[in-house]
Structure formats: structure tokens, C-alpha cells
């Protein structure tokens, strides 16, 4: 059997829609009270993106990270030389407008702590709409 170095093994790069679907599945299992739109991540609470990249290594393997000045409360997502909302939009292959609608209080009537399941449903609804638009084209 031939041994390969890790660097020689092709890495699976999910599409934006696959990443969104994975995020929705992750959010369905987030305990109540952990999701908040007040920060990316800190004190075991955070937004959908911060929680996913902190607790699900799959997102890190896809290249999404949290960077900051050394404190979790000041961290922000990073992906392919972009940070914050530009990183989120790039990672999920969505527009900045869609990212803000899916992952900020503005998309939930100002609610800063919506149930994680509600966010998962909204992500799935976005995916269904996007798939329908592709099929109609």
C-alpha cells in the first residue's frame, strides 16, 4: 500500500450551497440560548457562523476561521483573505445582502436571539428558493 502525505491527498471543497446546508443541519442541534447576534463568538455564545466554526471542525476544514486580537469576544470570521461579512458572503457564495438577511437580527424583525432552528429554517428556505431559480433558468 502506498502512503500519501496529507498535502498530496485531494481535499473536498464544498460548494456554497453545500456549506449552507451543513450549517442548517448544525444549527438544528444548537442548544437554546447559545445563538446570539450580539457577537461572532464568546462565552460559549455566538452567531451561527461563530458557533459553527468553533464547534464543527468541518467548517474549519473548508477554510473558515475566526481571527482577532486574541480575545474571542473580538474575533471575526475569515476566509480567503476576507474578514467579517465579506468572508461570510464569499464562504457561502451568497451576496452580502443575503448574508445579512440570514445571519443578523435585521432578518428576524430585530430579534437578537432567535431560536437556532428558526435560522436553520430560513437558511433551508433560501436554499430551496435558489434551487428553484436555477431549475427555472
C-alpha positions as CSV (number, residue, x, y, z in Angstrom):
1,X,0.0,0.0,0.0
2,X,1.3,3.4,-1.0
3,X,1.4,6.0,1.8
4,X,0.5,9.6,0.8
5,X,1.4,12.7,2.6
6,X,-1.6,14.7,3.8
7,X,-0.7,17.5,1.4
8,X,-0.9,15.0,-1.5
9,X,-4.5,14.0,-0.7
10,X,-7.1,16.0,-2.7
11,X,-9.3,18.0,-0.3
12,X,-13.0,18.1,-0.7
13,X,-14.2,21.7,-1.3
14,X,-17.9,22.0,-0.8
15,X,-20.0,24.5,-2.8
16,X,-21.6,27.4,-1.1
17,X,-25.0,25.6,-1.1
18,X,-23.4,22.5,0.5
19,X,-21.9,24.7,3.2
20,X,-25.3,26.4,3.8
21,X,-27.0,23.0,4.1
22,X,-24.4,21.8,6.5
23,X,-24.8,25.0,8.6
24,X,-28.6,24.5,8.7
25,X,-28.1,20.9,9.9
26,X,-25.6,22.1,12.5
27,X,-28.0,24.8,13.8
28,X,-30.8,22.3,14.3
29,X,-28.7,20.8,17.1
30,X,-27.6,24.1,18.8
31,X,-29.0,24.2,22.4
32,X,-31.3,27.0,23.3
33,X,-29.7,30.2,24.4
34,X,-26.4,29.7,22.5
35,X,-27.3,31.6,19.4
36,X,-27.0,35.4,19.6
37,X,-26.4,38.1,17.0
38,X,-24.6,40.3,19.6
39,X,-21.1,38.9,18.7
40,X,-19.4,36.5,16.4
41,X,-18.4,34.3,19.3
42,X,-17.6,34.5,23.0
43,X,-18.6,33.0,26.4
44,X,-20.0,29.8,24.6
45,X,-22.5,32.0,22.7
46,X,-22.3,33.4,19.3
47,X,-23.8,33.9,15.9
48,X,-24.5,31.0,13.6
49,X,-21.1,31.4,11.9
50,X,-19.1,31.7,15.1
51,X,-20.7,28.7,16.7
52,X,-20.3,26.5,13.6
53,X,-16.6,27.4,13.1
54,X,-15.9,26.9,16.8
55,X,-17.7,23.6,17.4
56,X,-17.8,21.9,14.0
57,X,-14.3,21.1,12.6
58,X,-15.9,20.6,9.1
59,X,-16.2,24.4,8.7
60,X,-12.5,24.9,9.6
61,X,-11.5,22.2,7.2
62,X,-13.4,24.2,4.5
63,X,-11.1,27.2,5.3
64,X,-13.4,29.3,7.5
65,X,-11.7,30.5,10.6
66,X,-12.1,33.0,13.4
67,X,-9.4,35.6,13.7
68,X,-8.9,38.5,16.1
69,X,-6.8,40.2,18.6
70,X,-6.6,37.2,20.9
71,X,-9.9,37.5,22.6
72,X,-12.9,35.5,21.5
73,X,-15.3,38.4,22.0
74,X,-13.3,40.5,19.5
75,X,-13.0,37.7,16.9
76,X,-14.4,37.7,13.4
77,X,-14.8,35.2,10.6
78,X,-12.1,35.0,8.0
79,X,-12.0,33.2,4.6
80,X,-9.6,33.6,1.6
81,X,-8.1,37.0,2.7
82,X,-11.5,38.4,3.6
83,X,-13.0,39.0,7.0
84,X,-16.3,39.7,8.7
85,X,-19.3,39.9,6.3
86,X,-17.3,39.7,3.2
87,X,-15.8,36.4,4.4
88,X,-19.2,35.0,5.2
89,X,-20.6,36.0,1.7
90,X,-17.5,34.5,0.0
91,X,-17.6,31.3,2.0
92,X,-21.3,30.6,1.4
93,X,-21.2,32.0,-2.2
94,X,-24.0,34.4,-1.4
95,X,-24.4,38.2,-1.7
96,X,-23.7,40.5,1.2
97,X,-27.4,41.3,1.3
98,X,-28.4,37.7,1.6
99,X,-25.7,37.1,4.3
100,X,-27.0,40.0,6.4
101,X,-30.6,38.8,6.0
102,X,-29.8,35.2,7.0
103,X,-27.4,35.9,9.8
104,X,-28.3,39.2,11.5
105,X,-31.1,40.5,13.7
106,X,-32.4,42.5,10.7
107,X,-33.5,39.3,9.1
108,X,-35.5,38.4,12.2
109,X,-37.5,41.5,13.0
110,X,-34.7,42.8,15.2
111,X,-34.6,39.7,17.4
112,X,-31.1,39.4,18.7
113,X,-31.5,35.8,20.0
114,X,-33.8,33.9,17.6
115,X,-34.1,30.1,18.1
116,X,-31.3,28.4,16.1
117,X,-34.0,26.2,14.5
118,X,-35.6,29.4,13.0
119,X,-32.3,30.4,11.5
120,X,-31.9,26.9,10.1
121,X,-35.3,27.1,8.5
122,X,-34.5,30.4,6.9
123,X,-31.3,29.0,5.5
124,X,-33.1,26.0,4.1
125,X,-35.8,28.3,2.6
126,X,-33.1,30.3,0.9
127,X,-31.6,27.1,-0.5
128,X,-34.9,26.0,-1.8
129,X,-35.6,29.3,-3.5
130,X,-32.1,29.3,-5.0
131,X,-32.5,25.8,-6.3
132,X,-35.9,26.7,-7.8
133,X,-34.4,29.7,-9.6
134,X,-31.6,27.6,-11.1
135,X,-34.1,24.9,-12.2
136,X,-36.3,27.6,-13.9
137,X,-33.4,29.1,-15.8
